[in-house]
Amino acid sequence: MTLRDRYERVLERVREAELRTARAPGEVRLMAVTKTVGEPVIAEAIAAGASLLGENKVQELARKRGALDLRGCELHLIGHLQSNKTARAVGCADMIQSVDSVRIAREISKECVKQGRELPVLLEVNIGRDPAKFGFLPEETQAALAEITAFPGILVRGLMTVPPFSGDMSQTRKFFSQMFRLFIDIRGKKMDNIDILSMGMSGDFETAIAEGSNLVRVGSAIFGERSYR
């Protein structure tokens, strides 16, 4: 199976999941996660139709920004952002999906002001309360959002999560459902322009769509299994 075949099959599964949950066609965006993927392969994915790309590391994002023809594409940072890499991230990313503290949001804001741009971001929620993961606890999220929306240069567009790994899809579904309720509650308060709920990866994106995700981040199902050494 070619990369184009894999991409088109994943996209087909996304559209089928939309239909099953009475979502509007095209409501759910498919992100191709390019972690460890070389530029020639990413170019092949773009040629196959991928227009939303996600990268975990700032240095990789910056390199790929410079090496690829990304006209018509968006390149998002989806991995943890260290404060000493904020300036580079702000200069290269079309969105930062992994704002996991008020402190890093403040640093992003300062860089946005310096660089004269407004940058959309998502707040990362640690929905499973995993001490090894970054992100706001669910009960902290609304207060953090209220503080961050006052920062210049930042436009909060929604929430992102990576639930704890579980072989039990019913447990994963519960985390997705909790995230959707939090998303709806925040959106109902009309706090900033909240319209994106980013959740779901290769092994669970159809379940995430069923529970309300409108942006799924898929890597291995498109690019194949990868070595992270």
Stockholm file with secondary structure:
# STOCKHOLM 1.0

chainA/1-229         MTLRDRYERVLERVREAELRTARAPGEVRLMAVTKTVGEPVIAEAIAAGASLLGENKVQELARKRGALDLRGCELHLIGHLQSNKTARAVGCADMIQSVDSVRIAREISKECVKQGRELPVLLEVNIGRDPAKFGFLPEETQAALAEITAFPGILVRGLMTVPPFSGDMSQTRKFFSQMFRLFIDIRGKKMDNIDILSMGMSGDFETAIAEGSNLVRVGSAIFGERSYR
#=GR chainA/1-229 SS CCHHHHHHHHHHHHHHHHHHTTCCTTCSEEEEECTTCCHHHHHHHHHHTCCEEEESCHHHHHHHHHHSCCTTCEEEECSCCCGGGHHHHHHHCSEEEEECSHHHHHHHHHHHHHHTCCEEEEEEECTTCCTTSCSBCHHHHHHHHHHHTTSTTEEEEEEEECCCCCSCHHHHHHHHHHHHHHHHHHHHTTCSSCCEEECCCTTTHHHHHHTTCSEEEESHHHHCCCCCC
#=GC SS_cons         CCHHHHHHHHHHHHHHHHHHTTCCTTCSEEEEECTTCCHHHHHHHHHHTCCEEEESCHHHHHHHHHHSCCTTCEEEECSCCCGGGHHHHHHHCSEEEEECSHHHHHHHHHHHHHHTCCEEEEEEECTTCCTTSCSBCHHHHHHHHHHHTTSTTEEEEEEEECCCCCSCHHHHHHHHHHHHHHHHHHHHTTCSSCCEEECCCTTTHHHHHHTTCSEEEESHHHHCCCCCC
//
